[in-house]
Amino acid sequence: MGWVEYWDDKPTIYVNDRHRVSHYRCVADGLIGYVGAGRPVVLDYGCGEALNADDVARHTRHLYLCDAAASVRAELARRFAGVGNITVIAPEDLATWSAGPIDLIVANSVVQYLDRASLDDSLATWQRLLSPDGRILLADIIPPTVGPLTDATALLRFGMREGFLIGALVGLVRTFFSDYRKIRASLGLQQLEDHEMLGILERHGLTARRVTPNLGHNQARMAFIATHGGRADA
Ligand SMILES: C[S@@+](CC[C@H](N)C(=O)[O-])C[C@H]1O[C@@H](n2cnc3c(N)ncnc32)[C@H](O)[C@@H]1O
């Protein structure tokens, strides 16, 4: 099994429904902050369930929700069928697009599931799709120093804030025995230092910098903005 098959199998990575709802609310609020006021065209790559995509879409001219897992796309298409400026697409659809239509490409909590070659391919695709003034936001990048213990502490803090602390404690025990842990051990996660992430983006000819806040609750993980190289305001 690879990561895409894992996500396609509708895994329960949230400790309970309150965690799932709080997670997507937190990611959407953070994303709206990066979308800003100019109503850009946005591509959310590896969007997952994107429960609050309709709220995000209100700040965009158009929001493309893209995920490799067919079951995730089917659920997104059902949930947002009534929202005129949301379109659900598969990663392979992007190959048929002409250059430059997207103002903001976000990939939150996705890079860790790509190997280096897939990350390079994705970056080449995103760069082609990016409008001249566009931005790529890569978020929830895990540095090698952030392991399961730091993630667990961040989850407990999030649980305390959002009212699912007991659920978080139970969930951590469950995760210890879960498929996720076994698959993480066998497939690995791509973890990058900030200078490594910046180096990869720069090798693609992008101008990049680390930004805060990270999307989501875990501020031990990192976020980066990249733009076409040579932009003075990057
Ligand atoms: C941890 S979830 C993140 C979901 C969402 N972005 C969030 O912040 O909650 C990872 C998502 O990335 C998707 N994914 C994994 N590999 C992918 C790939 N190569 N291309 C597109 N999506 C991918 C999975 O199907 C899954 O929905």
The ligand as an SDF file (V2000), in Angstrom:
LIG
                    3D

 27 29  0  0  0  0  0  0  0  0999 V2000
   -2.8910   14.8090    5.6890 C   0  0  0  0  0  0  0  0  0  0  0  0
   -4.0530   14.9490    4.4030 S   0  0  0  0  0  0  0  0  0  0  0  0
   -4.1240   16.7240    4.2850 C   0  0  0  0  0  0  0  0  0  0  0  0
   -5.4830   17.2050    3.8830 C   0  0  0  0  0  0  0  0  0  0  0  0
   -5.6420   18.7200    3.9320 C   0  0  0  0  0  0  0  0  0  0  0  0
   -4.7210   19.3950    3.0420 N   0  0  0  0  0  0  0  0  0  0  0  0
   -5.4710   19.2260    5.3430 C   0  0  0  0  0  0  0  0  0  0  0  0
   -4.6800   20.1210    5.5570 O   0  0  0  0  0  0  0  0  0  0  0  0
   -6.1680   18.7280    6.2350 O   0  0  0  0  0  0  0  0  0  0  0  0
   -3.1290   14.5280    2.9440 C   0  0  0  0  0  0  0  0  0  0  0  0
   -3.9930   14.5500    1.6710 C   0  0  0  0  0  0  0  0  0  0  0  0
   -3.0980   14.5750    0.5550 O   0  0  0  0  0  0  0  0  0  0  0  0
   -3.6070   13.7070   -0.4430 C   0  0  0  0  0  0  0  0  0  0  0  0
   -2.4650   13.2530   -1.2470 N   0  0  0  0  0  0  0  0  0  0  0  0
   -1.4700   12.4030   -0.8780 C   0  0  0  0  0  0  0  0  0  0  0  0
   -0.5850   12.2440   -1.8890 N   0  0  0  0  0  0  0  0  0  0  0  0
   -1.0290   13.0400   -2.8980 C   0  0  0  0  0  0  0  0  0  0  0  0
   -0.5570   13.3260   -4.2120 C   0  0  0  0  0  0  0  0  0  0  0  0
    0.5610   12.7530   -4.6860 N   0  0  0  0  0  0  0  0  0  0  0  0
   -1.2660   14.1800   -4.9890 N   0  0  0  0  0  0  0  0  0  0  0  0
   -2.3990   14.7730   -4.5160 C   0  0  0  0  0  0  0  0  0  0  0  0
   -2.9070   14.5210   -3.2950 N   0  0  0  0  0  0  0  0  0  0  0  0
   -2.2310   13.6830   -2.4910 C   0  0  0  0  0  0  0  0  0  0  0  0
   -4.2700   12.5750    0.3250 C   0  0  0  0  0  0  0  0  0  0  0  0
   -5.2130   11.8880   -0.4680 O   0  0  0  0  0  0  0  0  0  0  0  0
   -4.8830   13.3240    1.5150 C   0  0  0  0  0  0  0  0  0  0  0  0
   -6.2120   13.7010    1.2620 O   0  0  0  0  0  0  0  0  0  0  0  0
  1  2  1  0
  2  3  1  0
  2 10  1  0
  3  4  1  0
  4  5  1  0
  5  6  1  0
  5  7  1  0
  7  8  2  0
  7  9  1  0
 10 11  1  0
 11 12  1  0
 11 26  1  0
 12 13  1  0
 13 14  1  0
 13 24  1  0
 14 15  1  0
 14 23  1  0
 15 16  2  0
 16 17  1  0
 17 18  1  0
 17 23  2  0
 18 19  1  0
 18 20  2  0
 20 21  1  0
 21 22  2  0
 22 23  1  0
 24 25  1  0
 24 26  1  0
 26 27  1  0
M  CHG  2   2   1   9  -1
M  END
$$$$
